[in-house]
Amino acid sequence: MRNLIVGVDGTRASSEALAWAAATVGNSGRLRAVVAVNPWTEQVVDTVTGAPLGYRDLIDSAMVEEWTSEARFAVGELVTSVSSSAMGSALDRAASEDGADAIVVGAHQSVGGIVKRVGHATNRLLRLTRHPVIVVPLDTQFVVDGGNVVVGIGHGDATRSAVRWTAQLAQHRDFTIELLHATDDAPVFQAEGLGDLVRYETGRTDQTAWEAGRIEHFAELLLALGGPELDVVVSTPSGLAAFGLDEASERSSLLVIGRHRSKLDRGHHTGQPLRHVLAHSRCPVAVIPDHLAGDIGFGG
């Protein structure tokens, strides 16, 4: 990954997401930091204060002089943009305009730091974008090479896209790839559609063999795409996928999860395993859309 879009708003969460993105692309990469300004807020502030320097100008100045100042010295190129649309729409549009490898955002944490959840902007972004989204939690470690990448294995096209994306990533980084498929008695990724549920249920007569066959299929796909020299391991822990991935995040540099968007609800539903992982993961989480093009690729 050498070309990333980062959501920035002056919070600690966005600052750490920007720092992670800068460490990832390195001094030969490019970042675009994007901030969204509510036009109503802009109008009210400008009207109430009557200051000669408008609200948008203040935000633009903060972006350049404060929020992105440290990251600017760590990358080859850093540009900033201020948008009047919602943050999710602004990030999605920027990624399309720049042909970015992914969109990076910070994990939301409630006031007081007690309860973590998926923020409204992140949830909206996941529903509308066709680009990979990487959610970076607070206090994450920067491991660019030599780490462990865990891919959550489900049953449908979302998993296939996640494996393909990881194979491309592994070609440019020195990673160990772990394919993790939890073996609880419920479908691992419940939101992957009725067809996947039927396929799962029809295989329950020999569930162990069915599960092993599925994960072996994705292991073969990973090696075919990334090359036989890839360091690939397979794990099938018992229990729910959400908890298995949560535990894996403690030893991982990155979690990769496919994002299925159901046609029935126009993609408005985010499955429980994904919501749990985004809220509790100790490492960055890459969410890969199920319709990602077959010619996935990025510069490193």
Phi, psi and omega in degrees: 000120182231001182216103187235147172258133183233130175280126184232137178215013178088355179277166177297322181299315181289328178295319179288327175295319179294320179295319177296317180297319179296318178294329182285313182282331177074186186284358175251005184259181184229137174236145169236114179268129185238134174234142179255132179246123177291121183299329177292317177299317179300316182294316181295313181298316181294324180289316183290315185279324182062021183288147180296331178262115186290167181300316179298321179295322179295317179296316180299319178293319179296322178302314186281315189270336185240298193292330183244008188297317182288316182295331183301326182278352184260353185233166180289321181212135175225122177241157180235152176213145178246126183243147178269358179268176176296153186302316180301314179294320181296317180292318180297317180295318180297320180295321178291318181296320185267354186059042187290154177288327182192166174251133182244131177225157176275150178287137180281142175225136184292166179300131181093349176068026183267306184248127178259146180207172176280120183293159182300315182297319180293318179299317179295318180300316181297328182285327189259336189275151173257010182255152172300141179238129179247120181258121186254119179282167176294149175060033178282157179266144179268101177239100184276320180226157174079009181264191182243119177256126181252129178250122177284123184260118175251224187233349191237199183296332179298319177295318180300317178296320179296319179293317179298317180296318180295322178299320178293319179299317185292339178291340184246357182226155179266084184242153162266130181256123177250121174267118186245123178230107179291147187244039174290170185274015173240153178307134187297314178244089189300335186275008184273017167102162183296322181300319179292323178297317180296316180298322179294312184295323180290344179262004186290344180296332176223065191300318182299314179294322180297312181299314181297320179297320181294312183290327176294325178300314181289329175296318178296321178296317180299315181291325179293323182277321186263345180106149184293346181281352179298142177269101186241132175235155181239135177226140181229069181291153176280157179106182182286148181300320183304316182283326177296318178290323177301314179295321180296331182296340180288338183244010189245155172272333184199138169256138178239125184226136175285145181246104178276135177242106183294136177288337183293322181246018177058030176079014184281347184263131173252119185300151183303317179301318181293316178301316181296314183295317180298327182276336189239352184298142177269354179230166178301147180240121176264120180256117187252124181293149184287346181255020180300138185301154181292340181264046178304140177181150174209170191280001177159000000 
